[in-house]
Amino acid sequence: MPEEEERKGERIAKLLARAGIASRREVERMIAEGRVKIGDAVLTTPATVLQNLHGVTVDGKPVKAAEAPRLFAFHKPDGLITAERDPAGRPTIYTALRNALPPGTPRLMPVGRLDFNTEGLLLLTNDGELKRAMELPSSGIPRTYRARTFGEITQAQLEGLIEGVTIDGMHYGRIDANLERSAGRNKWIELTMTEGKNREVRRVLEHLGLQVSRLMRLGYGPFYLDELGRGQAVEIAQKDVERFRKDLKVAAKPPTHSGEGPGAAAYPKRGARPNPPAAAGSRRNPAPKPRRP
C-alpha cells in the first residue's frame, strides 16, 4: 500500500479510546485478549489503521461513533475505590455515580485516581485521548490538595519541597506546599504538584514525619471543587472543555527559554486563579466558598 494511503485514518487503539471504550493502553490489552473484532475477524494488533469504527465490536457489542469530548466533575467521598470493580467487594466510584449522573450519560473514565481514603475532586471523561493527555506528567497540569496532619513541621521545611524530594529511590518533583493553619501539632497544609504519582502526597508528608488524617483534592488544572457536594457530579460546560483542550496543546509544546516546565504557559502561578467552569462553581455561576474541612 502506498505510504500516502497508509496514513489515511487512525490506529484503532486511538479510535476506540476516543470513542470512550477505554484508555489507549487498556484498549491495547483488550486487543491482546482477543476481545476486539472487525466483522467476524479477531483483531490481532493495535496498529491497525481504520478510517472509522464501522463493523468494530468489543466483547460482541458494536462500537458507537465517538462523541465530542465531555468532562464531568465528581466530588468523590472517601471510602470508594477509583475503579469499575473491586475484587474485595468494596464500593467503587461507579456505585455513587449511578445516582449522581443524569440518564443517558456516556461511559466515563476517571482522569487519574484518588486513593480509597482520599476525597475531593475527581474528573471523568468519555474521551480516552483527553484522559491520557491530562494524566501525562509532561502536560504540567497542577493538582492541588489540602491535608490535615499531626506532627511538627515548619514552613521552611515545606518550602524545601520546591526542589523535589527522593524517597526510597522514588523521586517526586517540585511541590509547592504551604502551612495554612496550625493548632498545636494539628496542621492544615495545602500542596500543589504536577506529577500525581501514586500516593505522592501521603508519602511526602509521612517522609517529613507527619501523620495524614485527612486528604482532599481541591483542584485539577483550571477546575475546582468549590461547593460541589460530597457524592455529587456535574458536567463542565463544553466551551470550558474546548478551551482547556487548547491549553493542553499549548502545554504540549517544548519549554520556553525561561526554563519553565511544559505546562507553565497554560496555567497560572500560585495565587492566580483562572475562570473555573460554570458547572463547578465559578465567577460566572457564583457559589459560596467551601467550608474548610
FITORTOR-602833 format. One record per residue (C-alpha): y, z, x. Coordinates in steps of 0.25 Angstrom, whole numbers, plus 5000, padded with zeros to 4 digits. Example, Ala and Ser with C-alpha at 12.3 -4.5 7.8 and 13.67 -1.06 7.14 Angstrom:
<sites>
<site v="4982" w="5031" u="5049"/>
<site v="4996" w="5029" u="5055"/>
</sites>
This chain:
<sites>
<site v="5000" w="5000" u="5000"/>
<site v="5014" w="4997" u="5006"/>
<site v="5022" w="5008" u="5010"/>
<site v="5033" w="5006" u="5000"/>
<site v="5022" w="5007" u="4989"/>
<site v="5016" w="5019" u="4995"/>
<site v="5030" w="5026" u="4993"/>
<site v="5031" w="5024" u="4978"/>
<site v="5028" w="5036" u="4971"/>
<site v="5026" w="5050" u="4976"/>
<site v="5014" w="5059" u="4980"/>
<site v="5006" w="5064" u="4969"/>
<site v="5007" w="5079" u="4974"/>
<site v="5022" w="5077" u="4973"/>
<site v="5022" w="5071" u="4959"/>
<site v="5013" w="5082" u="4954"/>
<site v="5022" w="5093" u="4960"/>
<site v="5034" w="5087" u="4953"/>
<site v="5026" w="5086" u="4940"/>
<site v="5025" w="5101" u="4941"/>
<site v="5009" w="5101" u="4943"/>
<site v="5011" w="5110" u="4956"/>
<site v="5017" w="5110" u="4969"/>
<site v="5014" w="5099" u="4978"/>
<site v="5005" w="5108" u="4987"/>
<site v="4998" w="5113" u="4974"/>
<site v="4996" w="5098" u="4970"/>
<site v="4990" w="5094" u="4983"/>
<site v="4980" w="5106" u="4981"/>
<site v="4977" w="5101" u="4967"/>
<site v="4974" w="5087" u="4972"/>
<site v="4965" w="5092" u="4983"/>
<site v="4957" w="5099" u="4972"/>
<site v="4956" w="5086" u="4964"/>
<site v="4964" w="5091" u="4952"/>
<site v="4973" w="5079" u="4952"/>
<site v="4969" w="5065" u="4947"/>
<site v="4975" w="5051" u="4945"/>
<site v="4968" w="5045" u="4933"/>
<site v="4953" w="5049" u="4936"/>
<site v="4955" w="5049" u="4951"/>
<site v="4956" w="5063" u="4958"/>
<site v="4968" w="5063" u="4967"/>
<site v="4964" w="5066" u="4982"/>
<site v="4977" w="5066" u="4989"/>
<site v="4991" w="5072" u="4986"/>
<site v="4997" w="5060" u="4994"/>
<site v="4994" w="5050" u="4982"/>
<site v="5007" w="5043" u="4978"/>
<site v="5010" w="5040" u="4964"/>
<site v="5022" w="5035" u="4956"/>
<site v="5019" w="5045" u="4944"/>
<site v="5009" w="5054" u="4939"/>
<site v="5003" w="5045" u="4928"/>
<site v="4988" w="5048" u="4927"/>
<site v="4988" w="5060" u="4936"/>
<site v="4981" w="5072" u="4931"/>
<site v="4980" w="5087" u="4937"/>
<site v="4968" w="5095" u="4932"/>
<site v="4965" w="5084" u="4922"/>
<site v="4979" w="5085" u="4916"/>
<site v="4989" w="5073" u="4916"/>
<site v="5002" w="5076" u="4924"/>
<site v="5015" w="5074" u="4917"/>
<site v="5027" w="5067" u="4923"/>
<site v="5036" w="5076" u="4931"/>
<site v="5047" w="5083" u="4924"/>
<site v="5061" w="5086" u="4930"/>
<site v="5060" w="5098" u="4939"/>
<site v="5063" w="5110" u="4932"/>
<site v="5065" w="5124" u="4937"/>
<site v="5063" w="5138" u="4930"/>
<site v="5068" w="5152" u="4934"/>
<site v="5058" w="5163" u="4931"/>
<site v="5060" w="5178" u="4933"/>
<site v="5047" w="5182" u="4938"/>
<site v="5043" w="5196" u="4935"/>
<site v="5035" w="5204" u="4946"/>
<site v="5020" w="5205" u="4943"/>
<site v="5018" w="5190" u="4941"/>
<site v="5011" w="5180" u="4951"/>
<site v="5018" w="5167" u="4954"/>
<site v="5006" w="5158" u="4951"/>
<site v="4999" w="5151" u="4940"/>
<site v="4987" w="5161" u="4940"/>
<site v="4983" w="5173" u="4948"/>
<site v="4968" w="5175" u="4952"/>
<site v="4971" w="5190" u="4950"/>
<site v="4975" w="5188" u="4936"/>
<site v="4989" w="5193" u="4938"/>
<site v="5000" w="5187" u="4929"/>
<site v="5008" w="5175" u="4934"/>
<site v="5022" w="5170" u="4932"/>
<site v="5016" w="5159" u="4922"/>
<site v="5012" w="5171" u="4913"/>
<site v="5026" w="5175" u="4912"/>
<site v="5031" w="5160" u="4912"/>
<site v="5023" w="5157" u="4899"/>
<site v="5033" w="5165" u="4891"/>
<site v="5045" w="5163" u="4899"/>
<site v="5046" w="5147" u="4899"/>
<site v="5048" w="5139" u="4887"/>
<site v="5037" w="5130" u="4881"/>
<site v="5036" w="5116" u="4888"/>
<site v="5040" w="5121" u="4902"/>
<site v="5032" w="5113" u="4912"/>
<site v="5023" w="5119" u="4922"/>
<site v="5031" w="5127" u="4932"/>
<site v="5028" w="5131" u="4946"/>
<site v="5035" w="5143" u="4953"/>
<site v="5044" w="5140" u="4965"/>
<site v="5039" w="5149" u="4975"/>
<site v="5033" w="5163" u="4971"/>
<site v="5036" w="5177" u="4968"/>
<site v="5026" w="5188" u="4972"/>
<site v="5019" w="5195" u="4961"/>
<site v="5029" w="5207" u="4963"/>
<site v="5041" w="5199" u="4965"/>
<site v="5050" w="5196" u="4953"/>
<site v="5062" w="5187" u="4951"/>
<site v="5066" w="5172" u="4951"/>
<site v="5054" w="5162" u="4951"/>
<site v="5058" w="5147" u="4950"/>
<site v="5048" w="5138" u="4943"/>
<site v="5048" w="5123" u="4943"/>
<site v="5040" w="5111" u="4937"/>
<site v="5042" w="5103" u="4949"/>
<site v="5033" w="5105" u="4961"/>
<site v="5042" w="5098" u="4971"/>
<site v="5054" w="5107" u="4967"/>
<site v="5045" w="5119" u="4969"/>
<site v="5041" w="5115" u="4982"/>
<site v="5055" w="5112" u="4987"/>
<site v="5060" w="5125" u="4982"/>
<site v="5049" w="5133" u="4989"/>
<site v="5051" w="5126" u="5003"/>
<site v="5058" w="5135" u="5013"/>
<site v="5065" w="5123" u="5018"/>
<site v="5073" w="5121" u="5005"/>
<site v="5080" w="5134" u="5009"/>
<site v="5081" w="5140" u="4995"/>
<site v="5085" w="5154" u="4995"/>
<site v="5077" w="5165" u="4987"/>
<site v="5084" w="5178" u="4984"/>
<site v="5077" w="5191" u="4982"/>
<site v="5080" w="5205" u="4979"/>
<site v="5071" w="5216" u="4984"/>
<site v="5070" w="5231" u="4981"/>
<site v="5065" w="5238" u="4993"/>
<site v="5063" w="5252" u="4998"/>
<site v="5065" w="5256" u="5012"/>
<site v="5076" w="5256" u="5023"/>
<site v="5084" w="5243" u="5026"/>
<site v="5098" w="5239" u="5031"/>
<site v="5106" w="5226" u="5028"/>
<site v="5106" w="5224" u="5043"/>
<site v="5091" w="5223" u="5043"/>
<site v="5091" w="5214" u="5031"/>
<site v="5101" w="5205" u="5038"/>
<site v="5091" w="5203" u="5049"/>
<site v="5082" w="5195" u="5040"/>
<site v="5092" w="5184" u="5040"/>
<site v="5085" w="5179" u="5053"/>
<site v="5072" w="5180" u="5046"/>
<site v="5060" w="5189" u="5050"/>
<site v="5046" w="5187" u="5054"/>
<site v="5035" w="5196" u="5048"/>
<site v="5020" w="5195" u="5053"/>
<site v="5022" w="5182" u="5058"/>
<site v="5029" w="5176" u="5046"/>
<site v="5044" w="5172" u="5048"/>
<site v="5053" w="5174" u="5036"/>
<site v="5066" w="5166" u="5037"/>
<site v="5081" w="5170" u="5034"/>
<site v="5082" w="5181" u="5023"/>
<site v="5096" w="5185" u="5018"/>
<site v="5094" w="5200" u="5014"/>
<site v="5104" w="5210" u="5008"/>
<site v="5103" w="5224" u="5005"/>
<site v="5108" w="5225" u="4990"/>
<site v="5107" w="5239" u="4986"/>
<site v="5101" w="5252" u="4993"/>
<site v="5097" w="5265" u="4987"/>
<site v="5091" w="5274" u="4997"/>
<site v="5079" w="5266" u="5002"/>
<site v="5078" w="5257" u="4990"/>
<site v="5085" w="5244" u="4993"/>
<site v="5088" w="5231" u="4986"/>
<site v="5088" w="5219" u="4995"/>
<site v="5092" w="5204" u="4992"/>
<site v="5085" w="5193" u="5000"/>
<site v="5087" w="5178" u="5001"/>
<site v="5078" w="5169" u="5009"/>
<site v="5074" w="5154" u="5009"/>
<site v="5059" w="5155" u="5013"/>
<site v="5052" w="5162" u="5002"/>
<site v="5039" w="5165" u="5009"/>
<site v="5028" w="5173" u="5003"/>
<site v="5033" w="5188" u="5001"/>
<site v="5044" w="5185" u="5010"/>
<site v="5054" w="5196" u="5004"/>
<site v="5044" w="5207" u="5003"/>
<site v="5038" w="5204" u="5017"/>
<site v="5052" w="5204" u="5024"/>
<site v="5057" w="5217" u="5017"/>
<site v="5044" w="5224" u="5020"/>
<site v="5045" w="5220" u="5034"/>
<site v="5059" w="5227" u="5034"/>
<site v="5052" w="5240" u="5029"/>
<site v="5055" w="5239" u="5015"/>
<site v="5046" w="5240" u="5003"/>
<site v="5049" w="5230" u="4992"/>
<site v="5048" w="5236" u="4978"/>
<site v="5054" w="5224" u="4970"/>
<site v="5057" w="5210" u="4973"/>
<site v="5065" w="5199" u="4965"/>
<site v="5069" w="5185" u="4968"/>
<site v="5083" w="5183" u="4963"/>
<site v="5086" w="5168" u="4967"/>
<site v="5079" w="5155" u="4972"/>
<site v="5089" w="5145" u="4977"/>
<site v="5101" w="5144" u="4967"/>
<site v="5092" w="5150" u="4955"/>
<site v="5093" w="5165" u="4952"/>
<site v="5086" w="5175" u="4943"/>
<site v="5099" w="5181" u="4937"/>
<site v="5096" w="5186" u="4923"/>
<site v="5083" w="5179" u="4921"/>
<site v="5074" w="5190" u="4915"/>
<site v="5060" w="5194" u="4920"/>
<site v="5050" w="5184" u="4915"/>
<site v="5060" w="5174" u="4910"/>
<site v="5061" w="5160" u="4915"/>
<site v="5072" w="5150" u="4913"/>
<site v="5073" w="5135" u="4916"/>
<site v="5084" w="5131" u="4927"/>
<site v="5094" w="5121" u="4922"/>
<site v="5090" w="5107" u="4926"/>
<site v="5103" w="5104" u="4933"/>
<site v="5101" w="5116" u="4941"/>
<site v="5087" w="5112" u="4945"/>
<site v="5093" w="5098" u="4949"/>
<site v="5104" w="5104" u="4957"/>
<site v="5094" w="5113" u="4964"/>
<site v="5085" w="5101" u="4968"/>
<site v="5097" w="5094" u="4974"/>
<site v="5100" w="5107" u="4982"/>
<site v="5085" w="5107" u="4987"/>
<site v="5087" w="5093" u="4992"/>
<site v="5099" w="5097" u="5000"/>
<site v="5092" w="5109" u="5005"/>
<site v="5080" w="5100" u="5010"/>
<site v="5090" w="5093" u="5020"/>
<site v="5090" w="5097" u="5034"/>
<site v="5098" w="5109" u="5039"/>
<site v="5113" w="5106" u="5042"/>
<site v="5120" w="5108" u="5055"/>
<site v="5123" w="5122" u="5050"/>
<site v="5109" w="5126" u="5053"/>
<site v="5106" w="5132" u="5040"/>
<site v="5093" w="5130" u="5032"/>
<site v="5090" w="5118" u="5024"/>
<site v="5094" w="5125" u="5011"/>
<site v="5107" w="5131" u="5016"/>
<site v="5115" w="5120" u="5009"/>
<site v="5109" w="5121" u="4996"/>
<site v="5110" w="5136" u="4993"/>
<site v="5122" w="5145" u="4994"/>
<site v="5124" w="5156" u="5004"/>
<site v="5121" w="5171" u="5001"/>
<site v="5132" w="5176" u="4991"/>
<site v="5134" w="5162" u="4985"/>
<site v="5127" w="5158" u="4972"/>
<site v="5124" w="5144" u="4967"/>
<site v="5125" w="5141" u="4952"/>
<site v="5112" w="5146" u="4947"/>
<site v="5105" w="5139" u="4935"/>
<site v="5110" w="5141" u="4922"/>
<site v="5096" w="5145" u="4917"/>
<site v="5094" w="5156" u="4927"/>
<site v="5108" w="5163" u="4925"/>
<site v="5120" w="5157" u="4931"/>
<site v="5135" w="5156" u="4930"/>
<site v="5133" w="5144" u="4920"/>
<site v="5124" w="5153" u="4912"/>
<site v="5128" w="5167" u="4915"/>
<site v="5118" w="5179" u="4915"/>
<site v="5120" w="5193" u="4919"/>
<site v="5117" w="5197" u="4933"/>
<site v="5103" w="5202" u="4935"/>
<site v="5100" w="5217" u="4936"/>
<site v="5097" w="5222" u="4949"/>
<site v="5082" w="5224" u="4950"/>
</sites>
